[in-house]
Amino acid sequence: MKQKILILVCFLFLYNCIGIAKPPEVLKTFKSISKEKKLRFEFTGFGFYNSEIALIRKKILEKGYSEDDQSNVLLEIILEEQEHKYFHRGLHALNFILSLFTLGIFPYHVRTEHKITYRIFEKMKSPEETSHKLVLDQWRGILLIPFTPFFWPSSAFEKSLINSIDTLEKTK
């Protein structure tokens, strides 16, 4: 009986997080890349994001671009985690304390921000780049367990990356 209760408590503390992605904010844009040119991909800053690398590569190839490791056109995709600054640090600390003392009944909020940059290098041309800001709001708490399968943070982040690629297409 104690073992079942321990497993239930572990489940509640591990699977009580949801993520909600905001639409990517375009920080900087470049001109279009011809889909006839083959691209060579290089990923920077994706140390722990192997599935996201595969997803980005797949989505870009689905857009009609082709990949060639010997190509003169390099598409460098850079992911940087940004330090988020809370406007009301006191409220954020109060939110953490309330969540801690209510054992997760009062949800705790964390915001993560990433900047993704798509940089194009072509021979005899200066590099061009476009940057997008990706914001993911994460909520943790026991009351959020029913929503966890629908708003899992990694799937929300992947959706944000896909939206970034779609935005990349629209800005050209």
N, CA, C and O of each residue as an XYZ file, in Angstrom:
688
protein
N       0.830     -1.199      0.000
C       0.000      0.000      0.000
C       0.873      1.260      0.000
O       0.598      2.210     -0.734
N       1.931      1.264      0.831
C       2.818      2.424      0.892
C       3.538      2.634     -0.439
O       3.816      3.763     -0.845
N       3.833      1.517     -1.104
C       4.515      1.599     -2.387
C       3.622      2.255     -3.442
O       4.099      3.047     -4.254
N       2.347      1.930     -3.431
C       1.413      2.513     -4.380
C       1.244      4.004     -4.133
O       1.148      4.787     -5.078
N       1.208      4.394     -2.871
C       1.083      5.812     -2.535
C       2.335      6.558     -2.980
O       2.231      7.667     -3.505
N       3.500      5.984     -2.784
C       4.750      6.600     -3.198
C       4.805      6.766     -4.722
O       5.249      7.800     -5.222
N       4.357      5.755     -5.445
C       4.325      5.833     -6.907
C       3.349      6.927     -7.352
O       3.642      7.676     -8.284
N       2.202      7.021     -6.693
C       1.221      8.051     -7.029
C       1.781      9.444     -6.765
O       1.602     10.345     -7.585
N       2.454      9.634     -5.636
C       3.048     10.937     -5.303
C       4.123     11.306     -6.320
O       4.188     12.453     -6.762
N       4.966     10.344     -6.695
C       6.002     10.596     -7.713
C       5.364     10.974     -9.039
O       5.833     11.890     -9.715
N       4.307     10.282     -9.416
C       3.598     10.592    -10.656
C       3.057     12.015    -10.620
O       3.179     12.753    -11.598
N       2.464     12.400     -9.506
C       1.882     13.730     -9.388
C       2.940     14.823     -9.485
O       2.687     15.874    -10.073
N       4.126     14.590     -8.915
C       5.170     15.596     -8.959
C       5.906     15.632    -10.299
O       6.472     16.666    -10.654
N       5.911     14.543    -11.040
C       6.612     14.515    -12.320
C       5.737     14.946    -13.493
O       6.228     15.571    -14.432
N       4.461     14.623    -13.450
C       3.575     14.871    -14.586
C       2.517     15.907    -14.262
O       1.320     15.651    -14.386
N       2.965     17.063    -13.851
C       2.014     18.112    -13.528
C       2.414     19.430    -14.177
O       2.246     20.492    -13.579
N       2.933     19.368    -15.379
C       3.439     20.546    -16.063
C       2.771     20.696    -17.421
O       2.619     19.724    -18.161
N       2.375     21.923    -17.740
C       1.855     22.218    -19.069
C       2.667     23.366    -19.661
O       3.236     24.179    -18.932
N       2.714     23.422    -20.970
C       3.412     24.500    -21.659
C       2.514     25.121    -22.709
O       1.825     24.422    -23.453
N       2.532     26.435    -22.758
C       1.736     27.171    -23.732
C       2.691     28.081    -24.488
O       3.305     28.975    -23.906
N       2.812     27.846    -25.797
C       3.730     28.619    -26.638
C       3.020     29.829    -27.227
O       1.871     29.747    -27.660
N       3.724     30.942    -27.233
C       3.206     32.141    -27.888
C       3.700     32.148    -29.325
O       4.726     31.537    -29.621
N       2.996     32.825    -30.225
C       3.470     32.897    -31.615
C       4.857     33.532    -31.671
O       5.148     34.442    -30.895
N       5.720     33.062    -32.585
C       7.070     33.624    -32.660
C       7.036     35.106    -33.033
O       6.251     35.538    -33.877
N       7.897     35.854    -32.389
C       8.035     37.280    -32.678
C       9.233     37.447    -33.606
O      10.345     37.040    -33.270
N       9.008     38.040    -34.765
C      10.086     38.233    -35.738
C      10.914     39.431    -35.301
O      10.398     40.541    -35.169
N      12.208     39.196    -35.077
C      13.101     40.261    -34.648
C      13.844     40.891    -35.824
O      14.139     42.086    -35.814
N      14.145     40.076    -36.838
C      14.927     40.530    -37.978
C      14.637     39.603    -39.148
O      14.511     38.394    -38.951
N      14.527     40.142    -40.379
C      14.219     39.293    -41.532
C      15.246     39.466    -42.642
O      16.002     40.438    -42.660
N      15.263     38.503    -43.574
C      16.117     38.580    -44.763
C      15.306     38.293    -46.009
O      14.125     37.949    -45.945
N      15.976     38.445    -47.157
C      15.314     38.180    -48.439
C      15.108     36.679    -48.604
O      15.615     35.879    -47.818
N      14.366     36.317    -49.626
C      14.036     34.901    -49.832
C      15.227     34.106    -50.354
O      16.143     34.646    -50.974
N      15.180     32.818    -50.084
C      16.158     31.862    -50.589
C      15.451     31.091    -51.702
O      14.314     30.648    -51.541
N      16.123     30.942    -52.802
C      15.541     30.186    -53.907
C      15.440     28.714    -53.512
O      16.383     28.134    -52.975
N      14.293     28.132    -53.786
C      14.105     26.719    -53.457
C      14.868     25.813    -54.406
O      15.007     24.618    -54.150
N      15.370     26.380    -55.512
C      16.162     25.573    -56.445
C      17.562     25.309    -55.907
O      18.204     24.328    -56.282
N      18.034     26.193    -55.023
C      19.371     26.008    -54.460
C      19.327     24.948    -53.379
O      18.413     24.918    -52.555
N      20.316     24.085    -53.392
C      20.409     23.062    -52.353
C      21.097     23.674    -51.136
O      22.001     24.500    -51.262
N      20.655     23.254    -49.974
C      21.167     23.815    -48.725
C      22.012     22.798    -47.966
O      21.784     21.590    -48.029
N      22.976     23.322    -47.262
C      23.742     22.525    -46.308
C      23.335     23.046    -44.926
O      23.402     24.249    -44.671
N      22.920     22.158    -44.050
C      22.439     22.559    -42.718
C      23.550     22.483    -41.680
O      24.393     21.585    -41.701
N      23.525     23.452    -40.774
C      24.404     23.408    -39.609
C      23.593     23.911    -38.422
O      22.994     24.985    -38.477
N      23.581     23.133    -37.357
C      22.801     23.480    -36.163
C      23.756     23.857    -35.031
O      24.686     23.113    -34.719
N      23.520     25.006    -34.428
C      24.350     25.501    -33.339
C      23.455     25.756    -32.128
O      22.382     26.343    -32.262
N      23.887     25.321    -30.961
C      23.135     25.574    -29.731
C      22.047     24.565    -29.443
O      21.204     24.801    -28.578
N      22.041     23.447    -30.146
C      21.010     22.427    -29.976
C      21.540     21.236    -29.187
O      21.171     20.100    -29.485
N      22.389     21.458    -28.194
C      23.044     20.379    -27.469
C      22.121     19.280    -26.969
O      22.431     18.098    -27.126
N      21.009     19.641    -26.378
C      20.090     18.651    -25.818
C      18.801     18.544    -26.619
O      17.822     17.975    -26.136
N      18.784     19.073    -27.814
C      17.564     19.149    -28.604
C      17.679     18.327    -29.893
O      17.427     18.854    -30.977
N      18.046     17.075    -29.798
C      18.235     16.240    -30.989
C      16.942     16.017    -31.766
O      16.947     16.052    -32.996
N      15.847     15.791    -31.070
C      14.577     15.580    -31.782
C      14.126     16.862    -32.479
O      13.480     16.804    -33.526
N      14.462     18.019    -31.904
C      14.102     19.286    -32.521
C      14.916     19.525    -33.792
O      14.410     20.112    -34.748
N      16.177     19.074    -33.810
C      17.002     19.180    -35.019
C      16.337     18.402    -36.155
O      16.190     18.906    -37.268
N      15.943     17.174    -35.854
C      15.294     16.342    -36.873
C      13.981     16.975    -37.337
O      13.658     16.938    -38.525
N      13.236     17.548    -36.417
C      11.968     18.182    -36.761
C      12.189     19.389    -37.676
O      11.487     19.540    -38.676
N      13.149     20.242    -37.348
C      13.415     21.424    -38.168
C      13.870     21.009    -39.562
O      13.390     21.539    -40.565
N      14.800     20.059    -39.618
C      15.289     19.585    -40.918
C      14.121     19.044    -41.760
O      14.004     19.353    -42.946
N      13.264     18.235    -41.130
C      12.127     17.638    -41.837
C      11.171     18.709    -42.353
O      10.722     18.639    -43.497
N      10.859     19.693    -41.523
C       9.903     20.733    -41.917
C      10.461     21.620    -43.027
O       9.718     22.035    -43.916
N      11.765     21.917    -42.987
C      12.361     22.725    -44.050
C      12.363     21.949    -45.364
O      12.096     22.513    -46.425
N      12.664     20.661    -45.288
C      12.647     19.844    -46.507
C      11.229     19.705    -47.056
O      11.036     19.646    -48.270
N      10.231     19.653    -46.160
C       8.832     19.584    -46.601
C       8.392     20.875    -47.300
O       7.458     20.860    -48.101
N       9.058     21.981    -46.998
C       8.726     23.264    -47.619
C       9.208     23.340    -49.064
O       8.905     24.301    -49.772
N       9.956     22.329    -49.504
C      10.394     22.314    -50.893
C      11.883     22.539    -51.087
O      12.369     22.523    -52.219
N      12.603     22.744    -50.016
C      14.054     22.905    -50.108
C      14.694     21.523    -50.169
O      14.096     20.532    -49.750
N      15.919     21.467    -50.695
C      16.621     20.189    -50.731
C      17.968     20.342    -50.033
O      18.522     21.437    -49.941
N      18.477     19.217    -49.547
C      19.710     19.224    -48.756
C      20.828     18.558    -49.546
O      20.631     17.540    -50.209
N      22.011     19.167    -49.452
C      23.203     18.616    -50.073
C      24.389     18.991    -49.192
O      24.647     20.174    -48.971
N      25.110     17.996    -48.690
C      26.242     18.254    -47.795
C      27.401     18.967    -48.485
O      28.287     19.490    -47.810
N      27.410     18.999    -49.814
C      28.487     19.650    -50.572
C      28.059     21.024    -51.117
O      28.794     21.636    -51.891
N      26.897     21.498    -50.722
C      26.355     22.740    -51.262
C      27.185     23.954    -50.848
O      27.824     23.960    -49.796
N      27.160     24.984    -51.699
C      27.820     26.255    -51.402
C      26.945     27.162    -50.540
O      27.412     28.184    -50.038
N      25.690     26.794    -50.370
C      24.756     27.595    -49.573
C      24.582     26.907    -48.221
O      24.105     25.775    -48.143
N      24.975     27.604    -47.165
C      24.896     27.060    -45.808
C      23.750     27.737    -45.075
O      23.681     28.965    -45.027
N      22.865     26.957    -44.514
C      21.808     27.462    -43.633
C      22.201     27.072    -42.219
O      22.118     25.905    -41.835
N      22.629     28.063    -41.452
C      22.997     27.820    -40.059
C      21.796     28.194    -39.195
O      21.261     29.298    -39.300
N      21.386     27.270    -38.348
C      20.247     27.492    -37.468
C      20.784     27.521    -36.046
O      21.341     26.537    -35.559
N      20.611     28.663    -35.384
C      21.203     28.902    -34.070
C      20.081     29.034    -33.044
O      19.155     29.824    -33.224
N      20.171     28.261    -31.978
C      19.205     28.339    -30.885
C      19.917     28.870    -29.654
O      20.925     28.311    -29.221
N      19.387     29.953    -29.089
C      19.958     30.545    -27.886
C      18.876     30.659    -26.823
O      17.775     31.144    -27.086
N      19.202     30.211    -25.631
C      18.266     30.389    -24.528
C      18.497     31.771    -23.937
O      19.627     32.132    -23.608
N      17.440     32.528    -23.806
C      17.515     33.894    -23.301
C      17.199     33.917    -21.806
O      16.405     33.116    -21.313
N      17.818     34.822    -21.115
C      17.529     35.024    -19.694
C      16.246     35.844    -19.606
O      16.184     36.967    -20.105
N      15.227     35.279    -18.970
C      13.964     36.008    -18.846
C      14.009     36.887    -17.610
O      14.463     36.472    -16.544
N      13.530     38.105    -17.775
C      13.460     39.035    -16.657
C      11.991     39.228    -16.294
O      11.195     39.712    -17.099
N      11.653     38.848    -15.087
C      10.277     39.016    -14.619
C      10.060     40.474    -14.236
O      10.888     41.073    -13.550
N       8.945     41.042    -14.681
C       8.659     42.439    -14.400
C       8.356     42.662    -12.921
O       8.670     43.718    -12.371
N       7.749     41.672    -12.282
C       7.382     41.773    -10.869
C       8.014     40.595    -10.136
O       7.369     39.568     -9.927
N       9.262     40.745     -9.752
C       9.987     39.649     -9.102
C       9.307     39.233     -7.793
O       9.311     38.054     -7.438
N       8.729     40.188     -7.086
C       8.053     39.873     -5.830
C       6.852     38.965     -6.051
O       6.631     38.024     -5.289
N       6.072     39.247     -7.100
C       4.920     38.401     -7.411
C       5.371     37.006     -7.833
O       4.732     36.010     -7.493
N       6.473     36.942     -8.572
C       6.996     35.646     -8.998
C       7.451     34.834     -7.771
O       7.191     33.633     -7.693
N       8.116     35.479     -6.833
C       8.542     34.796     -5.612
C       7.328     34.369     -4.784
O       7.315     33.268     -4.234
N       6.312     35.225     -4.691
C       5.088     34.881     -3.967
C       4.389     33.691     -4.628
O       3.861     32.817     -3.941
N       4.387     33.663     -5.945
C       3.799     32.547     -6.683
C       4.516     31.245     -6.340
O       3.869     30.216     -6.143
N       5.839     31.281     -6.268
C       6.616     30.090     -5.917
C       6.308     29.635     -4.491
O       6.121     28.444     -4.243
N       6.257     30.570     -3.570
C       5.997     30.231     -2.159
C       4.587     29.652     -2.003
O       4.400     28.665     -1.291
N       3.596     30.261     -2.665
C       2.228     29.737     -2.590
C       2.148     28.326     -3.158
O       1.468     27.463     -2.603
N       2.842     28.099     -4.257
C       2.838     26.767     -4.862
C       3.521     25.758     -3.947
O       3.059     24.626     -3.810
N       4.606     26.164     -3.331
C       5.350     25.271     -2.445
C       4.519     24.897     -1.211
O       4.438     23.725     -0.845
N       3.908     25.890     -0.580
C       3.169     25.613      0.651
C       1.811     24.951      0.423
O       1.255     24.349      1.342
N       1.279     25.056     -0.781
C       0.015     24.367     -1.076
C       0.272     23.027     -1.759
O      -0.666     22.376     -2.221
N       1.541     22.611     -1.825
C       1.955     21.343     -2.441
C       1.498     21.232     -3.898
O       1.098     20.164     -4.361
N       1.567     22.349     -4.599
C       1.260     22.345     -6.019
C      -0.194     22.577     -6.361
O      -0.552     22.561     -7.539
N      -1.042     22.791     -5.374
C      -2.445     23.076     -5.680
C      -2.548     24.442     -6.356
O      -3.333     24.621     -7.287
N      -1.761     25.394     -5.889
C      -1.671     26.702     -6.532
C      -0.567     26.606     -7.588
O       0.596     26.445     -7.218
N      -0.875     26.697     -8.879
C       0.132     26.470     -9.935
C       1.273     27.492     -9.917
O       1.081     28.661     -9.582
N       2.445     27.019    -10.281
C       3.650     27.834    -10.350
C       3.957     28.139    -11.813
O       3.876     27.249    -12.660
N       4.306     29.375    -12.113
C       4.549     29.816    -13.488
C       6.030     30.086    -13.733
O       6.704     30.728    -12.928
N       6.520     29.582    -14.861
C       7.882     29.853    -15.325
C       7.793     30.212    -16.800
O       7.059     29.572    -17.553
N       8.526     31.217    -17.210
C       8.563     31.599    -18.626
C       9.969     31.352    -19.157
O      10.952     31.810    -18.574
N      10.056     30.623    -20.270
C      11.342     30.418    -20.923
C      11.311     31.110    -22.279
O      10.306     31.089    -22.989
N      12.425     31.715    -22.612
C      12.536     32.422    -23.874
C      13.742     31.904    -24.637
O      14.817     31.709    -24.069
N      13.553     31.685    -25.925
C      14.640     31.261    -26.816
C      14.661     32.208    -28.006
O      13.643     32.792    -28.378
N      15.816     32.342    -28.579
C      15.958     33.082    -29.833
C      16.489     32.103    -30.857
O      17.523     31.471    -30.641
N      15.787     31.974    -31.972
C      16.251     31.101    -33.047
C      16.611     31.993    -34.236
O      15.838     32.857    -34.649
N      17.797     31.754    -34.763
C      18.313     32.553    -35.874
C      18.570     31.637    -37.055
O      19.216     30.598    -36.916
N      18.069     32.021    -38.209
C      18.329     31.315    -39.456
C      19.304     32.196    -40.244
O      18.945     33.288    -40.684
N      20.522     31.718    -40.415
C      21.563     32.501    -41.089
C      21.971     31.802    -42.379
O      22.270     30.608    -42.381
N      21.982     32.556    -43.477
C      22.328     32.032    -44.798
C      23.709     32.546    -45.199
O      23.968     33.749    -45.184
N      24.585     31.615    -45.556
C      25.904     31.954    -46.088
C      25.962     31.445    -47.526
O      25.767     30.257    -47.784
N      26.233     32.357    -48.458
C      26.467     31.970    -49.854
C      27.831     32.488    -50.252
O      28.273     33.529    -49.764
N      28.495     31.774    -51.130
C      29.804     32.224    -51.602
C      29.672     33.578    -52.269
O      28.731     33.839    -53.019
N      30.646     34.438    -51.974
C      30.754     35.771    -52.577
C      29.613     36.706    -52.166
O      29.410     37.732    -52.815
N      28.876     36.385    -51.125
C      27.812     37.261    -50.623
C      27.962     37.399    -49.121
O      28.480     36.508    -48.448
N      27.503     38.522    -48.610
C      27.536     38.684    -47.152
C      26.397     37.871    -46.532
O      25.341     37.713    -47.144
N      26.611     37.360    -45.326
C      25.567     36.530    -44.704
C      24.302     37.334    -44.399
O      24.361     38.518    -44.066
N      23.176     36.670    -44.521
C      21.887     37.268    -44.175
C      21.250     36.410    -43.092
O      21.479     35.202    -43.033
N      20.460     37.030    -42.246
C      19.832     36.249    -41.174
C      18.473     36.805    -40.807
O      18.158     37.973    -41.036
N      17.689     35.923    -40.232
C      16.420     36.304    -39.633
C      16.380     35.685    -38.246
O      16.847     34.565    -38.036
N      15.817     36.426    -37.306
C      15.758     35.965    -35.918
C      14.319     36.002    -35.425
O      13.557     36.915    -35.741
N      13.971     34.997    -34.648
C      12.645     34.917    -34.040
C      12.799     34.696    -32.538
O      13.702     33.990    -32.089
N      11.915     35.302    -31.785
C      11.878     35.102    -30.339
C      10.765     34.104    -30.042
O       9.614     34.312    -30.426
N      11.119     33.013    -29.350
C      10.154     31.981    -28.987
C       9.921     32.054    -27.475
O      10.868     31.996    -26.691
N       8.667     32.181    -27.079
C       8.317     32.285    -25.666
C       7.423     31.103    -25.297
O       6.438     30.811    -25.974
N       7.791     30.435    -24.212
C       7.013     29.299    -23.721
C       6.672     29.539    -22.256
O       7.560     29.643    -21.409
N       5.386     29.625    -21.970
C       4.915     29.754    -20.588
C       4.655     28.355    -20.053
O       3.921     27.576    -20.661
N       5.265     28.038    -18.903
C       5.082     26.726    -18.284
C       4.414     26.903    -16.932
O       4.782     27.770    -16.138
N       3.432     26.063    -16.696
C       2.704     26.066    -15.436
C       2.855     24.695    -14.802
O       2.716     23.675    -15.477
N       3.141     24.669    -13.501
C       3.285     23.415    -12.768
C       2.342     23.427    -11.568
O       2.281     24.399    -10.815
N       1.618     22.338    -11.409
C       0.713     22.226    -10.277
C      -0.176     21.003    -10.416
O      -0.421     20.520    -11.521
N      -0.652     20.510     -9.291
C      -1.467     19.300     -9.273
C      -2.775     19.495    -10.039
O      -3.258     18.562    -10.682
N      -3.348     20.691     -9.978
C      -4.614     20.942    -10.667
C      -4.470     20.875    -12.189
O      -5.472     20.795    -12.899
N      -3.248     20.906    -12.689
C      -3.019     20.906    -14.133
C      -2.842     19.518    -14.725
O      -2.690     19.387    -15.940
N      -2.857     18.482    -13.902
C      -2.637     17.112    -14.386
C      -3.611     16.721    -15.502
O      -3.180     16.077    -16.458
N      -4.900     17.075    -15.433
C      -5.793     16.689    -16.540
C      -5.417     17.333    -17.884
O      -5.768     16.799    -18.936
N      -4.709     18.474    -17.863
C      -4.349     19.170    -19.091
C      -2.980     18.753    -19.629
O      -2.632     19.095    -20.759
N      -2.208     18.024    -18.839
C      -0.842     17.661    -19.204
C      -0.731     16.938    -20.549
O       0.156     17.282    -21.330
N      -1.577     15.961    -20.861
C      -1.414     15.291    -22.161
C      -1.648     16.206    -23.364
O      -1.149     15.927    -24.455
N      -2.391     17.280    -23.181
C      -2.727     18.167    -24.285
C      -1.759     19.339    -24.430
O      -1.656     19.921    -25.509
N      -1.054     19.689    -23.366
C      -0.169     20.853    -23.374
C       1.206     20.505    -22.816
O       1.765     21.276    -22.036
N       1.758     19.362    -23.203
C       3.066     18.952    -22.713
C       4.114     19.965    -23.198
O       4.099     20.315    -24.378
N       5.023     20.449    -22.339
C       5.956     21.515    -22.727
C       6.814     21.219    -23.953
O       7.038     22.117    -24.764
N       7.298     19.997    -24.113
C       8.155     19.718    -25.271
C       7.356     19.777    -26.571
O       7.879     20.232    -27.589
N       6.109     19.329    -26.559
C       5.299     19.419    -27.776
C       4.919     20.873    -28.059
O       4.802     21.268    -29.219
N       4.727     21.671    -27.006
C       4.440     23.095    -27.212
C       5.671     23.802    -27.792
O       5.532     24.686    -28.638
N       6.866     23.423    -27.347
C       8.100     24.006    -27.883
C       8.293     23.600    -29.344
O       8.693     24.420    -30.170
N       8.010     22.339    -29.663
C       8.108     21.888    -31.055
C       7.112     22.650    -31.937
O       7.432     23.010    -33.070
N       5.914     22.892    -31.420
C       4.919     23.657    -32.163
C       5.415     25.088    -32.396
O       5.170     25.672    -33.451
N       6.102     25.636    -31.418
C       6.671     26.970    -31.557
C       7.763     26.999    -32.628
O       7.859     27.964    -33.388
N       8.590     25.942    -32.693
C       9.618     25.855    -33.730
C       8.980     25.755    -35.119
O       9.448     26.390    -36.064
N       7.920     24.964    -35.241
C       7.213     24.833    -36.525
C       6.623     26.181    -36.936
O       6.697     26.564    -38.104
N       6.042     26.896    -35.983
C       5.500     28.224    -36.274
C       6.605     29.174    -36.719
O       6.383     30.044    -37.561
N       7.796     29.003    -36.151
C       8.941     29.823    -36.549
C       9.318     29.562    -38.004
O       9.607     30.496    -38.752
N       9.314     28.301    -38.400
C       9.626     27.947    -39.791
C       8.540     28.489    -40.723
O       8.842     28.995    -41.804
N       7.276     28.381    -40.303
C       6.176     28.934    -41.105
C       6.303     30.450    -41.229
O       6.059     31.012    -42.297
N       6.681     31.104    -40.145
C       6.885     32.548    -40.161
C       8.055     32.905    -41.066
O       8.032     33.931    -41.745
N       9.072     32.060    -41.073
C      10.220     32.254    -41.965
C       9.765     32.276    -43.410
O      10.233     33.101    -44.195
N       8.858     31.383    -43.771
C       8.319     31.331    -45.130
C       7.494     32.595    -45.453
O       7.563     33.116    -46.566
N       6.729     33.072    -44.485
C       5.839     34.208    -44.725
C       6.599     35.512    -44.876
O       6.161     36.402    -45.605
N       7.761     35.641    -44.181
C       8.472     36.910    -44.204
C       9.307     37.099    -45.461
O       9.827     38.187    -45.706
N       9.438     36.053    -46.251
C      10.290     36.161    -47.447
C       9.605     36.913    -48.559
O      10.183     37.092    -49.631
